[in-house]
Amino acid sequence: MGEATQAICRHQFQQAITHMVQRNGSDLLLKVGRPATIRVNGDLVALETAPLKPEELKSLRSRS
């Protein structure tokens, strides 16, 4: 995965964290094949994002 794609994935992750904080969420769940999901007041809320791909999650753990 190229550096530009990794940067986009990190940006999307940061946006998911921002949504979680804005909604007073407690958890961010990331699973391949599903959109990012947050827990708000005990309920799971899928964010309006595309389902995650394996390479996207791998890029989050990789450091350039």
Residue frames as qw, qx, qy, qz and C-alpha x, y, z in Angstrom:
[[0.000, 0.892, 0.452, 0.000, 0.00, 0.00, 0.00],
 [0.431, 0.500, -0.013, 0.752, 1.43, 3.37, -0.98],
 [0.249, -0.149, -0.433, 0.853, 2.10, 6.26, 1.36],
 [0.287, -0.134, -0.157, -0.935, -0.81, 8.30, -0.01],
 [0.650, -0.305, -0.593, -0.364, -3.25, 5.46, 0.63],
 [0.544, -0.253, -0.637, 0.484, -1.88, 4.98, 4.15],
 [0.050, -0.014, -0.213, 0.976, -2.33, 8.69, 4.82],
 [0.491, -0.232, -0.355, -0.761, -5.96, 8.48, 3.67],
 [0.677, -0.305, -0.669, -0.014, -6.59, 5.48, 5.95],
 [0.389, -0.182, -0.514, 0.742, -5.07, 7.30, 8.93],
 [0.173, -0.096, -0.020, -0.980, -7.22, 10.35, 8.15],
 [0.615, -0.292, -0.518, -0.518, -10.37, 8.20, 8.03],
 [0.612, -0.276, -0.662, 0.334, -9.40, 6.64, 11.37],
 [0.176, -0.074, -0.322, 0.927, -8.95, 10.09, 12.88],
 [0.389, -0.199, -0.256, -0.862, -12.38, 11.10, 11.57],
 [0.668, -0.325, -0.649, -0.167, -13.93, 8.01, 13.19],
 [0.460, -0.230, -0.556, 0.653, -12.31, 8.93, 16.51],
 [0.059, -0.056, 0.054, -0.995, -13.63, 12.48, 16.15],
 [0.556, -0.293, -0.461, -0.626, -17.19, 11.20, 15.53],
 [0.642, -0.304, -0.678, 0.187, -16.89, 8.94, 18.57],
 [0.296, -0.160, -0.413, 0.846, -15.79, 11.82, 20.81],
 [0.224, -0.135, -0.150, -0.953, -18.46, 14.19, 19.46],
 [0.672, -0.298, -0.459, -0.498, -21.18, 11.63, 20.22],
 [0.466, -0.542, 0.541, -0.444, -19.72, 10.76, 23.64],
 [0.916, 0.124, -0.350, -0.149, -18.98, 7.25, 22.42],
 [0.646, -0.629, 0.428, -0.064, -17.03, 4.79, 24.51],
 [0.676, -0.165, 0.658, 0.289, -15.65, 2.35, 21.91],
 [0.466, 0.620, -0.371, -0.511, -14.54, 2.27, 18.30],
 [0.786, -0.019, 0.617, 0.013, -14.95, -1.10, 16.64],
 [0.340, 0.640, -0.508, -0.466, -13.03, -1.88, 13.46],
 [0.694, -0.002, 0.720, -0.006, -13.71, -5.11, 11.57],
 [0.045, -0.199, 0.712, 0.672, -12.94, -6.11, 8.01],
 [0.071, -0.335, -0.841, -0.418, -16.03, -6.03, 5.80],
 [0.204, -0.777, -0.583, 0.119, -17.95, -3.68, 8.10],
 [0.127, 0.799, -0.021, 0.588, -18.05, 0.10, 8.41],
 [0.228, 0.181, -0.596, 0.748, -16.37, 1.61, 11.47],
 [0.511, -0.610, -0.535, -0.282, -18.78, 1.34, 14.39],
 [0.053, 0.372, -0.499, 0.781, -18.97, 3.25, 17.65],
 [0.381, -0.475, -0.778, 0.155, -20.68, 2.44, 20.94],
 [0.114, -0.352, 0.084, -0.925, -22.90, 5.27, 22.19],
 [0.562, -0.244, 0.352, -0.708, -24.81, 4.78, 25.46],
 [0.576, -0.098, 0.795, -0.162, -24.45, 1.02, 25.04],
 [0.749, 0.550, 0.318, -0.186, -25.80, 0.98, 21.48],
 [0.540, -0.141, 0.534, 0.636, -23.68, 0.18, 18.42],
 [0.387, 0.831, 0.145, -0.371, -23.87, 2.84, 15.72],
 [0.720, 0.184, 0.404, 0.533, -22.32, 2.19, 12.31],
 [0.055, -0.638, 0.127, 0.758, -20.67, 5.24, 10.82],
 [0.681, 0.681, 0.189, -0.193, -21.52, 6.24, 7.27],
 [0.049, -0.688, 0.650, 0.320, -18.30, 4.89, 5.82],
 [0.746, 0.324, -0.517, -0.267, -17.42, 2.17, 3.35],
 [0.953, -0.304, 0.018, 0.004, -16.78, -1.31, 4.74],
 [0.258, -0.796, 0.530, 0.142, -13.18, -1.67, 5.89],
 [0.839, 0.426, -0.339, -0.010, -10.72, -3.62, 3.77],
 [0.898, -0.308, -0.085, 0.303, -7.97, -5.83, 5.22],
 [0.609, 0.293, -0.041, 0.736, -5.22, -3.59, 3.85],
 [0.139, -0.762, -0.032, -0.632, -6.81, -0.53, 5.46],
 [0.746, -0.656, 0.005, -0.115, -6.69, -2.07, 8.92],
 [0.872, -0.052, -0.012, 0.487, -3.15, -3.32, 8.33],
 [0.380, 0.580, -0.014, 0.720, -2.04, 0.17, 7.36],
 [0.412, -0.818, -0.006, -0.401, -3.25, 1.52, 10.72],
 [0.843, -0.509, 0.099, 0.146, -0.88, -0.75, 12.62],
 [0.770, 0.245, 0.084, 0.582, 2.05, -0.04, 10.28],
 [0.216, -0.870, 0.028, 0.442, 4.38, 2.85, 10.88],
 [0.685, 0.664, 0.054, 0.297, 6.09, 4.54, 7.93]]
